[in-house]
Structure formats: C-alpha cells, structure tokens
C-alpha cells in the first residue's frame, strides 16, 4: 500500500503564500554586505560565554575529524585449516641469505601471516657478523613494488609458464650455441637448476665487485 501522507514545514507552505513561493524559488539567500554587517550596533553588545565557545569549537572539530577520517572496511577471512606455524598477530622469523652481485649478508626475515615485513642481519652466523647495510634492509620494499612483473613475458608480451617452458626446451634442444645469461649467482640450488638445462652458463654484472 502506497504512503499517501504529506507533511508541510509550516502554514506558509500549506497555504502556498506568495512569501513562501519567493523563498522557495531562491536556491541561495541574499548575502549581507560586509560593511552593513559590521555596522550593526547590536554586534558590539553581543556576548558569548567561554564555555559555549568551547562547546561549539569542540563540536565543529569532532565533526570535521569524523568526516575526514572515515575508517575503511577491512574484511577478515579465517583459516579453514590453519597452518601450525602461523598464528595471526604473531611474527615468524626465517633465516636466509641476500646477494645481488654487490652485497652479501646472512639475514633474518620477519613475516606476519606469510608476508615479509622486515629484514635484518643474522647475528647467529659468523659470516659478516650479521651486519646488514641499508640496501639489504631496504630490499624488502622491492617485494611490494607495483612495477614488478606479475608473471612470465616473452618478447614484451604476457605469456603462460607452460608456453615459456616449451619455448625454452625447444631452444635448448635446437641447433647452435645455447647460452643462459644471468648475473652472478652464488646459490648452489640455482646453479644446479641451470646446469640441468645442459646450456652454457655465462654470468655478467653491469657493475661487478
């Protein structure tokens, strides 16, 4: 059933007087000139209590703060099967190593819910005495770089891992010299994976130390 009730703000609107029609047709009220406002004799006699002033200021500041600092909605999805090594809110530390062709350091990586958030030197090892420079510590920022590739590319175009594997396999098994060009690699597992390709491995650094 439709609501047919109608409400009026006053008798002027109910009777649709000429004064109400004139006010309703104006979107903005007529502005009072500054000279006329300052010339008002009642302005000097007006008084505002200190408490009232503080009340108005507090209300205005609170309203502006609430309007400007709206809290975003964050949806949390619980684990269906929680991993034993992950406790929400409790950080985990993993020992690793860092090498980029210039710097080498044994490091500890601090993670929360699987996300690395901080890198520091590992003082439990004798190599380097666990001292990390700013490049090593700041390397964690590269994991959150929006310009990073999100997947494999071939000739500047996005491709799939299966297509890339097929292209590499056909190139390795083809005729002629096959070379894998990379920066300096000290990881034994990475070297083993490259050697398994059966190609010649050449290491080159733009700035070699």
N, C-alpha and C positions, 0 to 999 in steps of 0.2 A: 504494500500500500504506500503510495507516494505521500511525502510530507508536504502538506499544503499550508502549513503555518508560516506566517510572515511577521517579522519583527521590525519596529521602527526605532530609530535612535532618539526621537523626540516628536513633539506635536508639530513642529515645523515640517518635518519630513512627512508626517501623516497627512497634514493639510496641504502639503506641497506649496508652501508660500513662496512669494517672489524672492524674499531674502535667502531662503534655503536654495532655490534654484541658482541664484547668483553665486553662492558659496560653492555649490556642487560643480558648477561649470569651470571653476578655477582650480587647477591642479596644485598650484603653489600660491600661498598667501602673499599679499603685497608686503614687500620688505620696507622696514622703517629706516629712513636715512640715519646715518651715524650721528650727524650733528643734532638732529631732532631728539635722538635717544639720549645723548649726553646732556642736552639742555633741559631734561626733565628735572624739575625741582625735587620731586619725591625720591630721586635716586640717592641724593646725599643723606636722606633721613632713613634709608633702608638699612637694616641691620641683620646680620646672620650670625647665629651663635657658633662658637668654635666647635662644639660637638656636632651640630648639624652639618657644618662644613666638612668635618672629618667623615661623617656618615656618607655624605654624597660622594666624596673622593674615594672612600673605600669601596662603595658600591660600583662606581664607574671603573675603578681599577680591576675589581674582581670580574666584572662583566667583560671587559676587554681581554683579560687574561684567559678566561674560559673560551671566548670566541676565537682567540688566536692559537691556543694550544689544545686543539682537539686531538684526543688520543686515538691513534689508528687502531683498527680492529685486527688482532692477531689470532689466527685460528691454530690451535694446538691439536695435533692428531696423536693419540697414544700409540705405543707399540702393540702390535698384535702378538708378536713373540719377541720380547725384549732381549737383546744380546746381553750375555752375562757381564761383559767388560764395560758396558755403557750404563751409567746412572745419570739421568738428567740433572744438570746443575753441578755435577762433579767432574772436574777436568781429568783427562788422562794424558800421560807423557810417554812419548815414543822416542827411542834412541835412533838416530840416523846420521848421515853424513852429507855435507854440502860441498859441491865442487862445480865451478862454472868456467874453468880454464884459467882463472886468476886466483880465486880464493878457495882454500880447502879448510874445513873445520868439522870436527865431531860435534853434533848438535843434539839438543833435546827439543822436541816439537810438542807444544801444549795444544790439546784438542778439546773441544766440547761438542758432544753429540756427533763426532766424526769430522768436525770442521777444524782445521788447524788455525789457531788464532795468534800464536806467539812462538818465536824461535829464539833459543838462547844456546850458549856454548855448554857442552857436556864436560863438567869438571871431573867426572869419574874416570876419564881416559887420560893417558899420558901424552898423547899426540896433540900438540897445540895448547896443552894445559887448559882446554875448554874456553879459550878466549875467542869471541866472535866479534868481527867488526860490523860497521853499520850496514854494509852491503849484505852480509849474511843475515843479520837480524831483519832487515827490510825486505828480504826475499819473499816473506810470506805474503806481501802485498801483491806480488805477481800472480798468486793463485786466484785473486778476486779481480783481475784486470778484465774489463768488459771487451777489450780489443783482442783477447786471446781467441785462438781458433777453437770452435766448439766441436769440430770433427775433422775427418780427413779431407784434403783437397787435392786435385790433380789439374795441373795447368791453370791454377787460379780458380777452378770451379769445384763446387762441393760434390763429393762422391761418397761411396759407401766403403766400409772396411773390406768387404768381400771383393769388390771390384778392384780396390787398391792392392789387395793380396794377389789377385790374379795378374795384375799388370806387373808387379814386382817379380813374381815367379816366372812369367814369360820373358822378362828382361834378363833375369839371371841365367835362364836356360838357353838364351839366344846366342847368336854368333858374336864374336868380337870381345873386346875387353870390358869386363864388368867391374865397376868401382862403386863402393859405398863411401861417400864423402861426409865427414862429420867433424865436430870439434873434438878436442882432446877428451878421451873417455878413460876413466880410471876404474870404473865399475867392472869387476870380473864377470858378473852375470850378463851385463850388456855386451861386453866383448864376446862372450860365448854365443850369444844370440846372433851377433853379426857374423861371426866365423861360421855359424851353421848355414848361412846363406851360400857359402862357397865363393864369395866375391872378394875382390881385393879391397882392403880397408885402408883408406887414407884419412889421416887426422890433420886438420888445419884450423888454426885460430887467427882471427883478424889481428888481435893483439896478444902475442904469445909471451908468456913469462917462464 
